[in-house]
Amino acid sequence: MTAEHWIAIFVSTVVAATPLIYAALGELVVERAGVLNLGVEGMMLVGALAAFAVGHSSGSLLLGYGAAMLAGMALALLFGFLTLTLQTNQVATGLALTLFGLGLSAFIGRSFTGLPIPGLESLNVPGLSSLPIVGALFHFDVVVYGSLVLFVLVSRFLKRSRTGLQLRAIGESPSAAHALGQPVIGIRYAAVLFGGAMSGIAGAYLSTALTPMWVEGMSAGRGWIALALVVFATWKPLRVLLGAYLFGGVTVMQLYAQGFGVDVPSEILSMLPYVATIVVLVIICRNPRTILLNQPASLGKSFHPDS
Amino acid sequence: MVEWPLRLERRAAPSRLMRFGSPLFAALAMAVTGACVFAAMGQAPLSALYLFFIDPLMSGYGIGELLLKATPLMLCALGLAHGFRANVWNIGAEGQLTLGAIAGGGVALFWGAALGKFALPVMLCAGVLGGMAWAAIPALLRTRFNTSEILVSLMLVYIAQLLLVYLLHGAWRDPEGFNFPQSKVFEDSQILSTLADGMRANTAFILALALAAISWIFSSRTFAGYRMLVAGLAPAAASYAGFSEKRNIWLALLIGGGAAGLAGISEVAGPIGRLQLSISPGYGFAAIIVAFVGRLHPLGIVLASLLMSLLYLGGESVQLSLQLPSAVTGLFQGTLLFYLLAADLFVGFRLRVKPRLLPEAAR
């Protein structure tokens, strides 16, 4: 193992973690507003297809990412309309959103299977990227840098801004917030739409950067892992970031394990991210107080202003 | 200012009529949406709808296929419904189905010859136990470590599928199978017998109907079923009454896992006839929709699984005759559940025309 190896592993870890960061930070904001959207996987898939389809036909990845955000938001709007306006069960509606996204993307995506797309270009940090060995750490693509910006924005928003405080209050007690004249449903809609846009970007990153192609069901459970990450992070942005890198590392480990001379069948190694998700959930949830103290109190419960 | 003349008003009691009307409304709305999708794809909507919903049922073979595909959906959904009623969200039926197939298929491959004519019943039992064992993991983690059964059962779907891939690329691969990742074909005596000649539907359909009857008796006539119902409707009341939450979670997951495992072994010891990489086109997930559309009621689930099965057949039918992607099935499935959830609004609410305020009253 040379320094180059370690840096290569680090770089692929960061890349593998990036879609998880977007999806999980988006869902974090949604859950802090008291809404549980289990449709992340569906929104990611639709985002992945939208980015690929628009990127392939227009040749512009920027347009592709815009389309992915819009597609994610469209699905999120559907979820919001059902759960916030029509008061449907959030768990059932989220599951429906995932199944719908899976079906919709498979249906429309059929004609895009096997087509090429220009991959996302990496940005060079002037001066630093030309350094020997460590230079590799400084030409990630813009979406990777964006994930760090997103992290800063989300943490500052939740902690320091007035709207962030409103959002957290609504997540803890919508009826108290409503009594104080806060727009409970409006803010919840905004949060759900934000979550949709972030899931869209997460999906877009899969189909344009991680594996630049469209494959049916290509998110392979990453949306669900993002949901688990939010629990793992006890609803705190910094821990989402760390958790995502941990999972990115686990995902990458399976690729490099053979290089280390680990003689384990590839199928068993591919189970690692899923097993890790379960293990991590058990560690965090083992103490009921951890969840009780950190989970937004109204998470998953419908709110009707009249009742 | 012009006001919206209608408003939603909460009903004093949930409407029974709407409870049973909303699945019908959802199915109708799905068909209308389907017609629009077909029209958007440049097909004559009515003839496409005919090919999708009617044509597959026009032959005896078609009816057999309807029952065949309805069987695993019915089995999975009947099991899941017990959980959903008790607020236990097992969404990993697909994984439990896979494990049922692995466990039952393993019996056939390794002890099939030794068991002789007892092989089939032992395979079915192993399938049920395999599914139960897989569902016991989220049950244990939820009751012991407070871990969300939604996420755990879902993660186990991916793990089960990778396990199957691993076995079929390794120890369980047919040595004479030209390196294809599939097991050797089961003996005839290890395959469920079909209901009639020229039909692929098999005795598993009868088992599924029997399970529907047992489910109905369990949930409406036994104390254990009642406890689960109370736990779902009023968790606080259930805990004041001293009903054990843990027992409900275990029961819900074991029933769901066992039924899904039976579905899995019935597929491999039925139409498939061996273990192979793909044993289900997402029956375990579609069963979630079946359970809801069937109103979590056994009779409803029987009907809903037939409808869902028709969606699979319709997808194949339009693929064959109109060259449309069969993935239209998934689109229809998702749409159906959305319409159902939206229509359920009218179970608890009704639309009322706002009474016009008279000028005096307004003052």
Interface residues (C-beta under 8 A of the other chain):
Chain A: L38 L78 L82 L86 Q87 T88 N89 V91 A92 T93 L95 A96 L97 L99 F100 G101 L102 G103 L104 A106 F107 G109 R110 E216 A220 G221 W224 L227 A228 V231 P265 E267 I268 S270 M271 Y274 V275 T277 I278 L281 V282 C285 R286 P288 I291 D306 S307
Chain B: R10 W89 I91 I137 L141 F145 N146 T147 S148 I150 L151 V152 L154 M155 L156 V157 Y158 I159 L162 L163 V165 Y166 H169 G170 F285 A286 I288 I289 F292 P325 A327 V328 T329 G330 L331 F332 Q333 G334 T335 L337 F338 L341 A342 D344 L345 G348
